[in-house]
Amino acid sequence: MERHPARAAVVLNAILLIALAITVAVDWNLADRLTREDAAVEWLQAVLFAVAGIFAALAARRVWRAGASPIAEVLVAAMMAGLITGEVDLDRLLFGRKIIGTRFLVDSRVWLGWRALALIVMALPPVVLGLYALRRWRELLAAILRTLSEAAGRVFITGFLIFALTEALEKPLGRIPGMPRFMVEEVLELVAGVCFAVALHAHWQLRRTEEKTGRGAEERFTLRR
């Protein structure tokens, strides 16, 4: 998978798409149930995002130990954590209602202190990560450029574009005739999740190989200050 992440992503996604296509053809109602909100496909997405985030964190540790800035891996791990929170509605699971959202912040029935705390929780991580990225912008730019030259990076970018386009076209995708309402959206997000997991697994393997051979850190980022 380290050497051929694109091939691995294509094969895994082909298997998933064939299985779901057969499900639609054989049992439309089952396909509908599997792809609804908080159903099996959405939880599978969360698992893939978690796997991707773990590999991003492991790669960040290896990059740090090699003496380089793990800015890209840290941002990707944070991105995966955000996707998991959004997909499984973690706040709803923990507190019984949606807290991370505009409706909670403007709900006058909720004590102002709780709403202020929710705003801090929502805003603080992006602000901290944004400041970190600005401080390490040279290393981040170098990481992006290197990502474009690596097979794993191109697979990750493909997954990112699929996910972003799916979010942008969420409403039209839910009105495709003959398909369960959420199926196309959820399947595309699942495809993106496979790309993320495969790409970050390959990225972690590559960083591990570089650490063992003593190569890569000096080519990857400017050394930490």
N, CA and C atoms as a LAMMPS dump frame, in Angstrom:
ITEM: TIMESTEP
0
ITEM: NUMBER OF ATOMS
675
ITEM: BOX BOUNDS ff ff ff
-5.0000000000000000e+02 5.0000000000000000e+02
-5.0000000000000000e+02 5.0000000000000000e+02
-5.0000000000000000e+02 5.0000000000000000e+02
ITEM: ATOMS id mol type element x y z
1 1 1 N 0.829 -1.211 0
2 1 2 C 0 0 0
3 1 3 C 0.86 1.256 0
4 2 1 N 2.079 1.157 0.598
5 2 2 C 2.976 2.308 0.61
6 2 3 C 3.349 2.72 -0.809
7 3 1 N 3.609 1.717 -1.667
8 3 2 C 4.059 2.012 -3.012
9 3 3 C 2.905 2.263 -3.986
10 4 1 N 1.764 1.669 -3.699
11 4 2 C 0.647 1.767 -4.64
12 4 3 C -0.642 2.171 -3.922
13 5 1 N -0.654 3.315 -3.236
14 5 2 C -1.873 3.705 -2.514
15 5 3 C -3.048 3.978 -3.45
16 6 1 N -2.784 4.506 -4.647
17 6 2 C -3.879 4.776 -5.578
18 6 3 C -4.553 3.482 -6
19 7 1 N -3.748 2.467 -6.279
20 7 2 C -4.307 1.173 -6.661
21 7 3 C -5.13 0.583 -5.527
22 8 1 N -4.619 0.681 -4.309
23 8 2 C -5.343 0.15 -3.156
24 8 3 C -6.664 0.883 -2.956
25 9 1 N -6.64 2.211 -3.099
26 9 2 C -7.872 2.99 -2.933
27 9 3 C -8.9 2.632 -3.995
28 10 1 N -8.447 2.457 -5.231
29 10 2 C -9.364 2.105 -6.319
30 10 3 C -9.998 0.739 -6.066
31 11 1 N -9.191 -0.223 -5.667
32 11 2 C -9.702 -1.58 -5.43
33 11 3 C -10.708 -1.592 -4.287
34 12 1 N -10.359 -0.969 -3.166
35 12 2 C -11.26 -0.953 -2.012
36 12 3 C -12.561 -0.228 -2.327
37 13 1 N -12.452 0.904 -3.004
38 13 2 C -13.672 1.642 -3.353
39 13 3 C -14.518 0.875 -4.366
40 14 1 N -13.878 0.179 -5.29
41 14 2 C -14.629 -0.618 -6.259
42 14 3 C -15.431 -1.706 -5.554
43 15 1 N -14.804 -2.35 -4.562
44 15 2 C -15.505 -3.402 -3.805
45 15 3 C -16.719 -2.824 -3.081
46 16 1 N -16.529 -1.681 -2.43
47 16 2 C -17.633 -1.048 -1.704
48 16 3 C -18.753 -0.619 -2.648
49 17 1 N -18.388 -0.015 -3.766
50 17 2 C -19.399 0.465 -4.709
51 17 3 C -20.18 -0.682 -5.338
52 18 1 N -19.482 -1.761 -5.662
53 18 2 C -20.169 -2.932 -6.229
54 18 3 C -21.14 -3.518 -5.213
55 19 1 N -20.69 -3.626 -3.957
56 19 2 C -21.55 -4.173 -2.913
57 19 3 C -22.792 -3.315 -2.706
58 20 1 N -22.62 -2.005 -2.692
59 20 2 C -23.766 -1.113 -2.503
60 20 3 C -24.681 -1.094 -3.726
61 21 1 N -24.101 -1.203 -4.923
62 21 2 C -24.922 -1.259 -6.135
63 21 3 C -25.789 -2.517 -6.145
64 22 1 N -25.202 -3.629 -5.741
65 22 2 C -25.969 -4.881 -5.659
66 22 3 C -27.083 -4.747 -4.624
67 23 1 N -26.775 -4.084 -3.497
68 23 2 C -27.776 -3.891 -2.446
69 23 3 C -28.955 -3.081 -2.957
70 24 1 N -28.685 -2.019 -3.712
71 24 2 C -29.761 -1.199 -4.276
72 24 3 C -30.618 -2.017 -5.231
73 25 1 N -29.957 -2.825 -6.066
74 25 2 C -30.69 -3.608 -7.065
75 25 3 C -31.541 -4.696 -6.422
76 26 1 N -31.023 -5.292 -5.357
77 26 2 C -31.712 -6.432 -4.726
78 26 3 C -32.726 -5.973 -3.687
79 27 1 N -32.336 -4.991 -2.861
80 27 2 C -33.205 -4.552 -1.757
81 27 3 C -33.051 -3.04 -1.579
82 28 1 N -33.887 -2.283 -2.265
83 28 2 C -33.802 -0.818 -2.229
84 28 3 C -33.991 -0.296 -0.811
85 29 1 N -34.928 -0.882 -0.076
86 29 2 C -35.198 -0.424 1.29
87 29 3 C -34 -0.646 2.208
88 30 1 N -33.311 -1.768 2.032
89 30 2 C -32.116 -2.022 2.832
90 30 3 C -31.038 -0.985 2.521
91 31 1 N -30.857 -0.688 1.236
92 31 2 C -29.885 0.343 0.858
93 31 3 C -30.247 1.686 1.474
94 32 1 N -31.538 1.995 1.517
95 32 2 C -32 3.233 2.125
96 32 3 C -31.661 3.269 3.609
97 33 1 N -31.915 2.166 4.308
98 33 2 C -31.639 2.113 5.746
99 33 3 C -30.143 2.226 6.032
100 34 1 N -29.33 1.596 5.208
101 34 2 C -27.88 1.596 5.437
102 34 3 C -27.26 2.975 5.247
103 35 1 N -27.885 3.801 4.404
104 35 2 C -27.279 5.09 4.05
105 35 3 C -27.99 6.28 4.67
106 36 1 N -28.897 6.044 5.59
107 36 2 C -29.53 7.158 6.287
108 36 3 C -28.545 7.784 7.278
109 37 1 N -28.964 8.944 7.831
110 37 2 C -28.147 9.601 8.843
111 37 3 C -27.998 8.682 10.054
112 38 1 N -26.782 8.6 10.598
113 38 2 C -26.46 7.792 11.779
114 38 3 C -26.649 6.298 11.53
115 39 1 N -26.579 5.876 10.278
116 39 2 C -26.701 4.454 9.954
117 39 3 C -25.311 3.866 9.649
118 40 1 N -25.32 2.633 9.124
119 40 2 C -24.077 1.865 9.002
120 40 3 C -23.022 2.552 8.146
121 41 1 N -23.398 3.103 7.008
122 41 2 C -22.407 3.719 6.114
123 41 3 C -21.774 4.943 6.768
124 42 1 N -22.563 5.724 7.476
125 42 2 C -22.019 6.906 8.133
126 42 3 C -21.06 6.52 9.251
127 43 1 N -21.379 5.457 9.987
128 43 2 C -20.47 5 11.035
129 43 3 C -19.201 4.407 10.436
130 44 1 N -19.318 3.765 9.279
131 44 2 C -18.124 3.261 8.6
132 44 3 C -17.222 4.424 8.174
133 45 1 N -17.832 5.51 7.733
134 45 2 C -17.059 6.717 7.419
135 45 3 C -16.268 7.173 8.646
136 46 1 N -16.951 7.216 9.798
137 46 2 C -16.298 7.667 11.023
138 46 3 C -15.118 6.764 11.379
139 47 1 N -15.28 5.46 11.177
140 47 2 C -14.178 4.528 11.446
141 47 3 C -12.994 4.824 10.532
142 48 1 N -13.269 5.06 9.252
143 48 2 C -12.196 5.363 8.299
144 48 3 C -11.507 6.678 8.646
145 49 1 N -12.285 7.685 9.047
146 49 2 C -11.687 8.956 9.458
147 49 3 C -10.81 8.746 10.694
148 50 1 N -11.272 7.907 11.616
149 50 2 C -10.486 7.632 12.821
150 50 3 C -9.173 6.933 12.47
151 51 1 N -9.25 5.953 11.578
152 51 2 C -8.034 5.251 11.138
153 51 3 C -7.068 6.238 10.49
154 52 1 N -7.603 7.093 9.627
155 52 2 C -6.768 8.094 8.962
156 52 3 C -6.14 9.032 9.979
157 53 1 N -6.907 9.476 10.957
158 53 2 C -6.392 10.372 11.978
159 53 3 C -5.3 9.735 12.814
160 54 1 N -5.463 8.458 13.131
161 54 2 C -4.438 7.745 13.904
162 54 3 C -3.13 7.676 13.121
163 55 1 N -3.223 7.341 11.843
164 55 2 C -2.007 7.274 11.024
165 55 3 C -1.376 8.658 10.855
166 56 1 N -2.199 9.706 10.774
167 56 2 C -1.66 11.061 10.693
168 56 3 C -0.9 11.41 11.97
169 57 1 N -1.469 11.033 13.115
170 57 2 C -0.802 11.306 14.391
171 57 3 C 0.495 10.509 14.52
172 58 1 N 0.473 9.256 14.092
173 58 2 C 1.686 8.437 14.139
174 58 3 C 2.768 9.002 13.221
175 59 1 N 2.351 9.468 12.044
176 59 2 C 3.308 10.08 11.119
177 59 3 C 3.863 11.374 11.699
178 60 1 N 3.016 12.161 12.38
179 60 2 C 3.468 13.404 13.009
180 60 3 C 4.551 13.113 14.042
181 61 1 N 4.362 12.051 14.794
182 61 2 C 5.353 11.683 15.819
183 61 3 C 6.685 11.34 15.177
184 62 1 N 6.649 10.603 14.076
185 62 2 C 7.894 10.219 13.403
186 62 3 C 8.582 11.426 12.773
187 63 1 N 7.794 12.332 12.2
188 63 2 C 8.373 13.536 11.611
189 63 3 C 9.036 14.385 12.694
190 64 1 N 8.364 14.518 13.833
191 64 2 C 8.917 15.284 14.952
192 64 3 C 10.223 14.668 15.44
193 65 1 N 10.237 13.356 15.577
194 65 2 C 11.449 12.674 16.034
195 65 3 C 12.584 12.819 15.027
196 66 1 N 12.222 13.004 13.756
197 66 2 C 13.249 13.17 12.728
198 66 3 C 13.807 14.587 12.71
199 67 1 N 13.247 15.489 13.528
200 67 2 C 13.755 16.84 13.605
201 67 3 C 13.097 17.825 12.674
202 68 1 N 11.939 17.479 12.137
203 68 2 C 11.228 18.367 11.215
204 68 3 C 9.872 18.762 11.787
205 69 1 N 9.237 19.729 11.174
206 69 2 C 7.941 20.201 11.645
207 69 3 C 6.821 19.289 11.151
208 70 1 N 5.974 18.785 12.068
209 70 2 C 4.854 17.933 11.654
210 70 3 C 3.577 18.706 11.396
211 71 1 N 3.694 19.952 10.941
212 71 2 C 2.54 20.822 10.786
213 71 3 C 1.455 20.202 9.909
214 72 1 N 1.846 19.6 8.783
215 72 2 C 0.845 19.033 7.882
216 72 3 C 0.098 17.882 8.541
217 73 1 N 0.839 16.999 9.202
218 73 2 C 0.212 15.841 9.852
219 73 3 C -0.707 16.272 10.995
220 74 1 N -0.28 17.293 11.753
221 74 2 C -1.113 17.788 12.852
222 74 3 C -2.426 18.352 12.32
223 75 1 N -2.352 19.138 11.26
224 75 2 C -3.566 19.717 10.675
225 75 3 C -4.488 18.638 10.124
226 76 1 N -3.906 17.622 9.498
227 76 2 C -4.726 16.543 8.944
228 76 3 C -5.386 15.747 10.074
229 77 1 N -4.638 15.463 11.141
230 77 2 C -5.223 14.745 12.284
231 77 3 C -6.376 15.545 12.882
232 78 1 N -6.208 16.868 12.999
233 78 2 C -7.279 17.72 13.511
234 78 3 C -8.476 17.715 12.57
235 79 1 N -8.207 17.719 11.269
236 79 2 C -9.281 17.661 10.28
237 79 3 C -10.087 16.372 10.435
238 80 1 N -9.403 15.253 10.625
239 80 2 C -10.096 13.978 10.799
240 80 3 C -10.946 13.985 12.065
241 81 1 N -10.413 14.582 13.137
242 81 2 C -11.186 14.671 14.38
243 81 3 C -12.454 15.493 14.158
244 82 1 N -12.328 16.585 13.397
245 82 2 C -13.506 17.399 13.094
246 82 3 C -14.53 16.651 12.259
247 83 1 N -14.055 15.873 11.284
248 83 2 C -14.976 15.094 10.453
249 83 3 C -15.714 14.043 11.269
250 84 1 N -14.997 13.405 12.187
251 84 2 C -15.637 12.399 13.044
252 84 3 C -16.728 13.047 13.885
253 85 1 N -16.4 14.182 14.49
254 85 2 C -17.371 14.889 15.33
255 85 3 C -18.624 15.247 14.544
256 86 1 N -18.417 15.692 13.298
257 86 2 C -19.557 16.061 12.472
258 86 3 C -20.373 14.874 12.007
259 87 1 N -19.709 13.79 11.644
260 87 2 C -20.418 12.636 11.099
261 87 3 C -21.252 11.904 12.141
262 88 1 N -20.723 11.744 13.352
263 88 2 C -21.439 10.971 14.365
264 88 3 C -22.192 11.855 15.351
265 89 1 N -22.149 13.195 15.138
266 89 2 C -22.792 14.129 16.079
267 89 3 C -22.361 13.817 17.506
268 90 1 N -21.047 13.895 17.74
269 90 2 C -20.484 13.517 19.033
270 90 3 C -21.095 14.31 20.173
271 91 1 N -21.357 15.593 19.943
272 91 2 C -21.955 16.405 21.001
273 91 3 C -23.352 15.916 21.367
274 92 1 N -24.105 15.489 20.357
275 92 2 C -25.452 14.962 20.631
276 92 3 C -25.373 13.65 21.418
277 93 1 N -24.398 12.817 21.081
278 93 2 C -24.231 11.551 21.8
279 93 3 C -23.853 11.784 23.252
280 94 1 N -22.994 12.785 23.5
281 94 2 C -22.513 13.032 24.854
282 94 3 C -23.506 13.814 25.708
283 95 1 N -24.188 14.784 25.096
284 95 2 C -25.018 15.704 25.878
285 95 3 C -26.509 15.616 25.568
286 96 1 N -26.874 14.778 24.583
287 96 2 C -28.282 14.594 24.284
288 96 3 C -28.874 15.629 23.359
289 97 1 N -28.1 16.59 22.915
290 97 2 C -28.567 17.597 21.974
291 97 3 C -27.38 18.166 21.21
292 98 1 N -27.681 18.841 20.103
293 98 2 C -26.651 19.453 19.276
294 98 3 C -26.14 20.72 19.961
295 99 1 N -24.846 20.726 20.297
296 99 2 C -24.252 21.869 20.979
297 99 3 C -23.324 22.653 20.048
298 100 1 N -22.581 21.904 19.229
299 100 2 C -21.654 22.554 18.302
300 100 3 C -22.436 22.983 17.07
301 101 1 N -23.003 24.172 17.15
302 101 2 C -23.814 24.669 16.044
303 101 3 C -24.423 26.016 16.378
304 102 1 N -24.855 26.743 15.356
305 102 2 C -25.394 28.088 15.537
306 102 3 C -26.678 28.091 16.345
307 103 1 N -27.515 27.079 16.164
308 103 2 C -28.81 27.058 16.857
309 103 3 C -28.633 27.057 18.362
310 104 1 N -27.644 26.315 18.841
311 104 2 C -27.408 26.279 20.286
312 104 3 C -26.937 27.639 20.787
313 105 1 N -26.084 28.286 20.014
314 105 2 C -25.515 29.563 20.444
315 105 3 C -26.564 30.665 20.545
316 106 1 N -27.63 30.578 19.762
317 106 2 C -28.667 31.632 19.776
318 106 3 C -29.932 31.187 20.513
319 107 1 N -29.887 30.041 21.162
320 107 2 C -31.049 29.527 21.897
321 107 3 C -31.158 30.254 23.231
322 108 1 N -32.118 31.139 23.349
323 108 2 C -32.263 31.954 24.556
324 108 3 C -32.688 31.13 25.776
325 109 1 N -33.142 29.909 25.555
326 109 2 C -33.54 29.063 26.673
327 109 3 C -32.342 28.505 27.421
328 110 1 N -31.175 28.564 26.792
329 110 2 C -29.949 28.046 27.396
330 110 3 C -29.216 29.179 28.097
331 111 1 N -28.729 28.915 29.297
332 111 2 C -27.986 29.916 30.067
333 111 3 C -26.824 30.458 29.23
334 112 1 N -26.636 31.769 29.293
335 112 2 C -25.625 32.445 28.48
336 112 3 C -24.223 31.884 28.724
337 113 1 N -23.954 31.504 29.963
338 113 2 C -22.636 30.954 30.284
339 113 3 C -22.335 29.68 29.519
340 114 1 N -23.349 28.803 29.397
341 114 2 C -23.154 27.564 28.645
342 114 3 C -22.934 27.856 27.17
343 115 1 N -23.658 28.852 26.665
344 115 2 C -23.482 29.213 25.251
345 115 3 C -22.11 29.823 24.998
346 116 1 N -21.631 30.62 25.947
347 116 2 C -20.292 31.197 25.814
348 116 3 C -19.227 30.101 25.851
349 117 1 N -19.414 29.129 26.739
350 117 2 C -18.467 28.02 26.821
351 117 3 C -18.459 27.217 25.524
352 118 1 N -19.648 26.978 24.952
353 118 2 C -19.735 26.246 23.685
354 118 3 C -19.018 27.009 22.575
355 119 1 N -19.167 28.344 22.575
356 119 2 C -18.494 29.159 21.566
357 119 3 C -16.98 29.053 21.694
358 120 1 N -16.495 29.058 22.921
359 120 2 C -15.048 28.917 23.152
360 120 3 C -14.557 27.564 22.655
361 121 1 N -15.315 26.518 22.984
362 121 2 C -14.935 25.168 22.553
363 121 3 C -14.924 25.059 21.031
364 122 1 N -15.883 25.727 20.383
365 122 2 C -15.962 25.698 18.924
366 122 3 C -14.846 26.517 18.273
367 123 1 N -14.535 27.662 18.861
368 123 2 C -13.623 28.6 18.21
369 123 3 C -12.154 28.371 18.556
370 124 1 N -11.876 27.903 19.777
371 124 2 C -10.488 27.826 20.231
372 124 3 C -9.613 26.896 19.39
373 125 1 N -10.041 25.648 19.121
374 125 2 C -9.162 24.773 18.321
375 125 3 C -8.816 25.328 16.944
376 126 1 N -9.801 25.837 16.155
377 126 2 C -9.43 26.41 14.853
378 126 3 C -8.48 27.595 14.97
379 127 1 N -8.671 28.442 15.998
380 127 2 C -7.797 29.595 16.175
381 127 3 C -6.375 29.156 16.491
382 128 1 N -6.252 28.202 17.415
383 128 2 C -4.926 27.701 17.798
384 128 3 C -4.233 27.056 16.6
385 129 1 N -4.969 26.223 15.865
386 129 2 C -4.387 25.567 14.693
387 129 3 C -4.033 26.585 13.611
388 130 1 N -4.88 27.6 13.445
389 130 2 C -4.595 28.626 12.459
390 130 3 C -3.329 29.4 12.788
391 131 1 N -3.156 29.757 14.056
392 131 2 C -1.945 30.461 14.481
393 131 3 C -0.713 29.575 14.318
394 132 1 N -0.873 28.305 14.633
395 132 2 C 0.226 27.35 14.463
396 132 3 C 0.619 27.248 12.994
397 133 1 N -0.39 27.179 12.127
398 133 2 C -0.114 27.09 10.689
399 133 3 C 0.563 28.355 10.169
400 134 1 N 0.121 29.524 10.658
401 134 2 C 0.749 30.779 10.235
402 134 3 C 2.2 30.848 10.677
403 135 1 N 2.456 30.378 11.881
404 135 2 C 3.836 30.404 12.389
405 135 3 C 4.726 29.467 11.581
406 136 1 N 4.155 28.371 11.095
407 136 2 C 4.935 27.377 10.365
408 136 3 C 4.583 27.37 8.874
409 137 1 N 4.26 28.525 8.318
410 137 2 C 3.748 28.557 6.957
411 137 3 C 4.771 28.057 5.94
412 138 1 N 6.058 28.284 6.183
413 138 2 C 7.061 27.794 5.241
414 138 3 C 7.092 26.265 5.215
415 139 1 N 7.061 25.672 6.417
416 139 2 C 7.042 24.214 6.491
417 139 3 C 5.763 23.634 5.893
418 140 1 N 4.645 24.353 6.124
419 140 2 C 3.367 23.896 5.571
420 140 3 C 3.385 23.95 4.052
421 141 1 N 3.927 25.02 3.495
422 141 2 C 4.032 25.133 2.045
423 141 3 C 4.919 24.03 1.476
424 142 1 N 6.038 23.763 2.157
425 142 2 C 6.92 22.689 1.706
426 142 3 C 6.209 21.343 1.757
427 143 1 N 5.401 21.137 2.799
428 143 2 C 4.658 19.88 2.928
429 143 3 C 3.638 19.722 1.82
430 144 1 N 2.948 20.81 1.482
431 144 2 C 1.952 20.763 0.405
432 144 3 C 2.614 20.434 -0.928
433 145 1 N 3.743 21.077 -1.183
434 145 2 C 4.454 20.827 -2.437
435 145 3 C 4.941 19.382 -2.51
436 146 1 N 5.422 18.882 -1.394
437 146 2 C 5.872 17.498 -1.4
438 146 3 C 4.694 16.541 -1.549
439 147 1 N 3.561 16.899 -0.948
440 147 2 C 2.364 16.063 -1.071
441 147 3 C 1.982 15.857 -2.531
442 148 1 N 2.11 16.922 -3.323
443 148 2 C 1.764 16.829 -4.739
444 148 3 C 2.685 15.876 -5.5
445 149 1 N 3.878 15.65 -4.972
446 149 2 C 4.845 14.792 -5.654
447 149 3 C 4.791 13.348 -5.19
448 150 1 N 4.028 13.071 -4.128
449 150 2 C 3.949 11.718 -3.58
450 150 3 C 2.618 11.074 -3.942
451 151 1 N 2.65 9.778 -4.21
452 151 2 C 1.425 9.058 -4.568
453 151 3 C 0.402 9.133 -3.441
454 152 1 N 0.86 8.96 -2.202
455 152 2 C -0.058 9.021 -1.058
456 152 3 C -0.709 10.397 -0.965
457 153 1 N 0.076 11.446 -1.21
458 153 2 C -0.459 12.8 -1.161
459 153 3 C -1.527 13.043 -2.209
460 154 1 N -1.305 12.517 -3.396
461 154 2 C -2.297 12.705 -4.465
462 154 3 C -3.594 11.956 -4.156
463 155 1 N -3.477 10.791 -3.531
464 155 2 C -4.681 10.056 -3.118
465 155 3 C -5.441 10.849 -2.057
466 156 1 N -4.702 11.44 -1.107
467 156 2 C -5.35 12.24 -0.067
468 156 3 C -6.068 13.437 -0.685
469 157 1 N -5.403 14.128 -1.595
470 157 2 C -6.018 15.291 -2.242
471 157 3 C -7.267 14.889 -3.021
472 158 1 N -7.215 13.726 -3.677
473 158 2 C -8.398 13.219 -4.384
474 158 3 C -9.558 13.027 -3.412
475 159 1 N -9.276 12.418 -2.273
476 159 2 C -10.309 12.23 -1.261
477 159 3 C -10.851 13.554 -0.751
478 160 1 N -9.95 14.519 -0.545
479 160 2 C -10.363 15.838 -0.059
480 160 3 C -11.291 16.518 -1.062
481 161 1 N -10.945 16.462 -2.337
482 161 2 C -11.784 17.085 -3.367
483 161 3 C -13.145 16.408 -3.462
484 162 1 N -13.164 15.07 -3.382
485 162 2 C -14.439 14.34 -3.418
486 162 3 C -15.318 14.766 -2.25
487 163 1 N -14.717 14.84 -1.062
488 163 2 C -15.487 15.207 0.122
489 163 3 C -15.996 16.644 0.016
490 164 1 N -15.125 17.554 -0.414
491 164 2 C -15.52 18.961 -0.512
492 164 3 C -16.643 19.161 -1.527
493 165 1 N -16.537 18.514 -2.682
494 165 2 C -17.575 18.634 -3.705
495 165 3 C -18.889 18.014 -3.232
496 166 1 N -18.789 16.922 -2.506
497 166 2 C -19.991 16.279 -1.976
498 166 3 C -20.717 17.207 -1.012
499 167 1 N -19.954 17.859 -0.129
500 167 2 C -20.569 18.8 0.807
501 167 3 C -21.205 19.975 0.063
502 168 1 N -20.529 20.45 -0.98
503 168 2 C -21.049 21.586 -1.738
504 168 3 C -22.322 21.236 -2.506
505 169 1 N -22.436 19.98 -2.931
506 169 2 C -23.575 19.54 -3.754
507 169 3 C -24.532 18.646 -2.965
508 170 1 N -24.556 18.807 -1.665
509 170 2 C -25.334 17.921 -0.797
510 170 3 C -26.814 17.868 -1.194
511 171 1 N -27.436 19.004 -1.406
512 171 2 C -28.874 19.028 -1.719
513 171 3 C -29.179 18.4 -3.078
514 172 1 N -28.486 18.772 -4.159
515 172 2 C -28.766 18.118 -5.451
516 172 3 C -28.538 16.606 -5.416
517 173 1 N -27.534 16.161 -4.663
518 173 2 C -27.246 14.729 -4.594
519 173 3 C -28.375 13.959 -3.908
520 174 1 N -29.141 14.651 -3.085
521 174 2 C -30.259 14.002 -2.395
522 174 3 C -31.528 13.929 -3.211
523 175 1 N -31.475 14.46 -4.435
524 175 2 C -32.683 14.461 -5.272
525 175 3 C -32.477 13.692 -6.578
526 176 1 N -31.573 12.736 -6.585
527 176 2 C -31.339 11.933 -7.783
528 176 3 C -32.435 10.872 -7.901
529 177 1 N -33.172 10.85 -8.991
530 177 2 C -34.297 9.909 -9.136
531 177 3 C -33.831 8.449 -9.027
532 178 1 N -34.646 7.652 -8.347
533 178 2 C -34.386 6.223 -8.255
534 178 3 C -33.385 5.815 -7.206
535 179 1 N -32.784 6.79 -6.521
536 179 2 C -31.788 6.479 -5.5
537 179 3 C -32.319 6.86 -4.128
538 180 1 N -31.969 6.1 -3.08
539 180 2 C -32.317 6.53 -1.721
540 180 3 C -31.796 7.933 -1.454
541 181 1 N -32.507 8.678 -0.647
542 181 2 C -32.248 10.11 -0.492
543 181 3 C -30.79 10.427 -0.139
544 182 1 N -30.227 9.709 0.815
545 182 2 C -28.892 10.047 1.297
546 182 3 C -27.791 9.178 0.689
547 183 1 N -28.158 8.262 -0.189
548 183 2 C -27.189 7.248 -0.604
549 183 3 C -26 7.832 -1.363
550 184 1 N -26.25 8.656 -2.354
551 184 2 C -25.139 9.167 -3.165
552 184 3 C -24.192 9.997 -2.31
553 185 1 N -24.757 10.862 -1.484
554 185 2 C -23.922 11.688 -0.6
555 185 3 C -23.074 10.822 0.326
556 186 1 N -23.717 9.859 0.993
557 186 2 C -23 9.042 1.974
558 186 3 C -21.963 8.145 1.305
559 187 1 N -22.279 7.639 0.124
560 187 2 C -21.33 6.767 -0.577
561 187 3 C -20.106 7.562 -1.03
562 188 1 N -20.318 8.768 -1.515
563 188 2 C -19.191 9.602 -1.924
564 188 3 C -18.311 9.963 -0.729
565 189 1 N -18.919 10.237 0.404
566 189 2 C -18.143 10.51 1.614
567 189 3 C -17.39 9.262 2.063
568 190 1 N -17.997 8.101 1.849
569 190 2 C -17.327 6.851 2.158
570 190 3 C -16.116 6.651 1.253
571 191 1 N -16.273 6.961 -0.016
572 191 2 C -15.153 6.889 -0.964
573 191 3 C -14.019 7.805 -0.51
574 192 1 N -14.373 9.012 -0.097
575 192 2 C -13.366 9.943 0.406
576 192 3 C -12.678 9.38 1.644
577 193 1 N -13.449 8.742 2.533
578 193 2 C -12.877 8.15 3.731
579 193 3 C -11.873 7.058 3.413
580 194 1 N -12.177 6.24 2.421
581 194 2 C -11.24 5.206 1.991
582 194 3 C -9.949 5.852 1.484
583 195 1 N -10.087 6.898 0.684
584 195 2 C -8.904 7.611 0.179
585 195 3 C -8.067 8.167 1.321
586 196 1 N -8.722 8.763 2.32
587 196 2 C -7.995 9.31 3.463
588 196 3 C -7.228 8.218 4.202
589 197 1 N -7.912 7.12 4.511
590 197 2 C -7.292 6.057 5.286
591 197 3 C -6.123 5.422 4.537
592 198 1 N -6.332 5.141 3.264
593 198 2 C -5.269 4.528 2.457
594 198 3 C -4.085 5.481 2.32
595 199 1 N -4.358 6.74 2.025
596 199 2 C -3.292 7.717 1.819
597 199 3 C -2.471 7.923 3.079
598 200 1 N -3.126 8.043 4.214
599 200 2 C -2.393 8.323 5.441
600 200 3 C -1.681 7.088 5.974
601 201 1 N -2.207 5.913 5.683
602 201 2 C -1.47 4.695 6.011
603 201 3 C -0.177 4.637 5.201
604 202 1 N -0.278 4.93 3.905
605 202 2 C 0.911 4.929 3.049
606 202 3 C 1.891 6.026 3.475
607 203 1 N 1.356 7.173 3.855
608 203 2 C 2.201 8.282 4.311
609 203 3 C 2.966 7.88 5.572
610 204 1 N 2.274 7.261 6.507
611 204 2 C 2.916 6.802 7.741
612 204 3 C 4.003 5.776 7.44
613 205 1 N 3.734 4.837 6.541
614 205 2 C 4.744 3.854 6.176
615 205 3 C 5.969 4.524 5.56
616 206 1 N 5.731 5.525 4.735
617 206 2 C 6.846 6.23 4.109
618 206 3 C 7.684 6.966 5.139
619 207 1 N 7.02 7.643 6.073
620 207 2 C 7.76 8.335 7.126
621 207 3 C 8.523 7.334 7.996
622 208 1 N 7.952 6.167 8.257
623 208 2 C 8.637 5.146 9.048
624 208 3 C 9.872 4.647 8.321
625 209 1 N 9.749 4.441 7.011
626 209 2 C 10.896 3.996 6.217
627 209 3 C 12.003 5.039 6.234
628 210 1 N 11.621 6.312 6.096
629 210 2 C 12.613 7.384 6.127
630 210 3 C 13.312 7.463 7.469
631 211 1 N 12.539 7.239 8.553
632 211 2 C 13.143 7.286 9.878
633 211 3 C 14.151 6.16 10.055
634 212 1 N 13.811 4.995 9.552
635 212 2 C 14.72 3.854 9.693
636 212 3 C 15.99 4.026 8.877
637 213 1 N 15.859 4.634 7.709
638 213 2 C 17.015 4.781 6.827
639 213 3 C 17.759 6.09 7.056
640 214 1 N 17.161 6.972 7.894
641 214 2 C 17.801 8.246 8.172
642 214 3 C 17.654 9.251 7.06
643 215 1 N 16.735 9.014 6.121
644 215 2 C 16.53 9.93 5.007
645 215 3 C 15.184 10.626 5.139
646 216 1 N 15.045 11.725 4.422
647 216 2 C 13.727 12.342 4.251
648 216 3 C 13.479 13.596 5.043
649 217 1 N 13.945 13.639 6.301
650 217 2 C 13.6 14.8 7.114
651 217 3 C 14.159 16.083 6.532
652 218 1 N 15.444 16.015 6.101
653 218 2 C 16.052 17.23 5.576
654 218 3 C 15.444 17.65 4.255
655 219 1 N 14.81 16.704 3.528
656 219 2 C 14.178 17.027 2.26
657 219 3 C 12.755 17.502 2.442
658 220 1 N 12.208 17.255 3.597
659 220 2 C 10.779 17.444 3.763
660 220 3 C 10.415 18.833 4.266
661 221 1 N 11.004 19.232 5.366
662 221 2 C 10.672 20.53 5.94
663 221 3 C 11.933 21.257 6.391
664 222 1 N 11.804 22.517 6.638
665 222 2 C 12.873 23.256 7.297
666 222 3 C 12.963 22.752 8.729
667 223 1 N 14.146 22.582 9.256
668 223 2 C 14.304 22.055 10.599
669 223 3 C 13.631 22.966 11.613
670 224 1 N 13.163 22.368 12.707
671 224 2 C 12.52 23.144 13.752
672 224 3 C 13.47 24.194 14.29
673 225 1 N 12.897 25.293 14.634
674 225 2 C 13.714 26.356 15.214
675 225 3 C 14.004 26.039 16.677
